[in-house]
Amino acid sequence: MTARKLMLITGASAGIGAEFARQYAARGWDIALTARRADRLEALARELEEKNRISTIVIAKDLAASDSVDTILSEIADEGRVVDGIVNNAGYGLTGTFFNTKWEDQADFLRVLYTAPIELTHKALSGMAERGFGRIINVASLAGYTPGSNGHTLYASVKSGLIKFSESIAAEAKAAGHHDVHCTALCPGFTWSEFHDVNGTREATNEMPKWMWMEAAPVVEAGINACERGQPVIVPGAVNKGLATLTRILPEPIGRKMVAAQSRRFRNTDG
Ligand SMILES: NC(=O)c1ccc[n+]([C@@H]2O[C@H](COP(=O)([O-])OP(=O)(O)OC[C@H]3O[C@@H](n4cnc5c(N)ncnc54)[C@H](OP(=O)(O)O)[C@@H]3O)[C@@H](O)[C@H]2O)c1
């Protein structure tokens, strides 16, 4: 029986999720890693165990599957463990527009980026409340602040929803007296990862100024520290903070025009 706490990280096979795994492992957490690519997860699990005195659980699962959350939680329970923390991080950008994509693709997107994180949180939260400790980080996006745009469709909606959801869970935990159960929405701007390779916009995003980009490490560190402080929302980095503020003070039609002018760079609308 270990005294170490267990952090479940979705989308741990790459990018921001892999960095969360490295940073939580370095802080002495055991890590449950999940994503679809088992080979990547196994390699990262070995690295984490070699570098840190921790243990790992690898669960290869497609979050779009309707049984994904129950499967992940039961595999953790089978190891005799409870979930002390969750980083709901798995995500991607759909190519195409709402007009030219199949409903199945939109439904999978909603499941992976929105309902699975909410279901995981719901199913782990009562245990956290009983034990008086929990950490939940929902990886949202600066896109949750910006107006929707061509091809953005559900991405901005889902990320905005995750921000509100995190604020509500943080408020509910506080009101119920669960003062060591924290929930935080992390809202990165452009971050180096595989995200823009997967959604086919790497060439266009490479034209964007380097000062707009952050490495995954400081993004993740800001998220973990904010969650430790009990801060419901964190926008990492000075540039992103400035952009988030701008979205609140600019008149909406101007904001929409600015986003429309830029969105072709980070959305592939070819169906
Ligand atoms: N990079 C950015 O500029 C940026 C900015 C703001 C917000 N974000 C958000 O940050 C989060 C992480 O993205 P990233 O930038 O680190 O991208 P990434 O490097 O492409 O990593 C995405 C992760 O999500 C997993 N994933 C994708 N589809 C999945 C599915 N159906 N089931 C299970 N896992 C799945 C991938 O694993 P498998 O392929 O192995 O399943 C991978 O581990 C996302 O929620 C994204 O929206 C990113």
The ligand as a Tripos MOL2 file, in Angstrom:
@<TRIPOS>MOLECULE
LIG
   48    52     1     0     0
SMALL
NO_CHARGES

@<TRIPOS>ATOM
      1 N1         -1.0680   23.1030  -28.5200 N.am      1 LIG1
      2 C1         -1.8000   24.1890  -28.4310 C.2       1 LIG1
      3 O1         -1.4880   25.2170  -29.0640 O.2       1 LIG1
      4 C2         -3.0040   24.2000  -27.5120 C.ar      1 LIG1
      5 C3         -3.5570   25.4580  -27.1800 C.ar      1 LIG1
      6 C4         -4.6480   25.4990  -26.3190 C.ar      1 LIG1
      7 C5         -5.1860   24.3250  -25.8220 C.ar      1 LIG1
      8 N2         -4.6410   23.1190  -26.1810 N.ar      1 LIG1
      9 C6         -5.2620   21.9070  -25.6240 C.3       1 LIG1
     10 O2         -4.2680   21.1410  -24.9720 O.3       1 LIG1
     11 C7         -4.6800   19.7800  -24.9260 C.3       1 LIG1
     12 C8         -3.5070   18.8790  -25.2980 C.3       1 LIG1
     13 O3         -3.1660   19.1270  -26.6490 O.3       1 LIG1
     14 P1         -1.6520   19.1400  -27.1670 P.3       1 LIG1
     15 O4         -1.3680   20.5050  -27.6560 O.co2     1 LIG1
     16 O5         -0.7420   18.5320  -26.1790 O.co2     1 LIG1
     17 O6         -1.8120   18.1990  -28.4710 O.3       1 LIG1
     18 P2         -1.0870   16.8210  -28.8650 P.3       1 LIG1
     19 O7          0.3880   16.9410  -28.7080 O.co2     1 LIG1
     20 O8         -1.6180   16.5010  -30.2230 O.co2     1 LIG1
     21 O9         -1.6350   15.7620  -27.7910 O.3       1 LIG1
     22 C9         -2.9950   15.4040  -27.7880 C.3       1 LIG1
     23 C10        -3.2020   14.2070  -26.8670 C.3       1 LIG1
     24 O10        -4.6020   13.8570  -26.8730 O.3       1 LIG1
     25 C11        -4.7160   12.4650  -27.1110 C.3       1 LIG1
     26 N3         -5.9580   12.1400  -27.7960 N.ar      1 LIG1
     27 C12        -6.4330   12.6710  -28.9570 C.ar      1 LIG1
     28 N4         -7.5600   12.0480  -29.3280 N.ar      1 LIG1
     29 C13        -7.8230   11.1190  -28.3760 C.ar      1 LIG1
     30 C14        -8.8420   10.1330  -28.2110 C.ar      1 LIG1
     31 N5         -9.8300    9.9620  -29.1100 N.pl3     1 LIG1
     32 N6         -8.7980    9.3340  -27.1040 N.ar      1 LIG1
     33 C15        -7.8070    9.4530  -26.2040 C.ar      1 LIG1
     34 N7         -6.8030   10.3640  -26.3120 N.ar      1 LIG1
     35 C16        -6.8080   11.1590  -27.3970 C.ar      1 LIG1
     36 C17        -3.4940   12.1090  -27.9550 C.3       1 LIG1
     37 O11        -3.1480   10.7380  -27.7680 O.3       1 LIG1
     38 P3         -3.3740    9.5380  -28.8120 P.3       1 LIG1
     39 O12        -3.2820   10.1070  -30.2030 O.co2     1 LIG1
     40 O13        -2.2740    8.5780  -28.4680 O.co2     1 LIG1
     41 O14        -4.7340    9.0030  -28.4690 O.co2     1 LIG1
     42 C18        -2.4230   12.9820  -27.3180 C.3       1 LIG1
     43 O15        -1.8740   12.3350  -26.1840 O.3       1 LIG1
     44 C19        -5.9000   19.6660  -25.8480 C.3       1 LIG1
     45 O16        -7.0770   19.6000  -25.0690 O.3       1 LIG1
     46 C20        -5.8550   20.9580  -26.6500 C.3       1 LIG1
     47 O17        -7.1370   21.3580  -27.0770 O.3       1 LIG1
     48 C21        -3.5650   23.0330  -27.0020 C.ar      1 LIG1
@<TRIPOS>BOND
     1     1     2 1
     2     2     3 2
     3     2     4 1
     4     4     5 ar
     5     4    48 ar
     6     5     6 ar
     7     6     7 ar
     8     7     8 ar
     9     8     9 1
    10     8    48 ar
    11     9    10 1
    12     9    46 1
    13    10    11 1
    14    11    12 1
    15    11    44 1
    16    12    13 1
    17    13    14 1
    18    14    15 2
    19    14    16 1
    20    14    17 1
    21    17    18 1
    22    18    19 2
    23    18    20 1
    24    18    21 1
    25    21    22 1
    26    22    23 1
    27    23    24 1
    28    23    42 1
    29    24    25 1
    30    25    26 1
    31    25    36 1
    32    26    27 ar
    33    26    35 ar
    34    27    28 ar
    35    28    29 ar
    36    29    30 ar
    37    29    35 ar
    38    30    31 1
    39    30    32 ar
    40    32    33 ar
    41    33    34 ar
    42    34    35 ar
    43    36    37 1
    44    36    42 1
    45    37    38 1
    46    38    39 2
    47    38    40 1
    48    38    41 1
    49    42    43 1
    50    44    45 1
    51    44    46 1
    52    46    47 1
@<TRIPOS>SUBSTRUCTURE
     1 LIG1         1 GROUP 0 **** ****
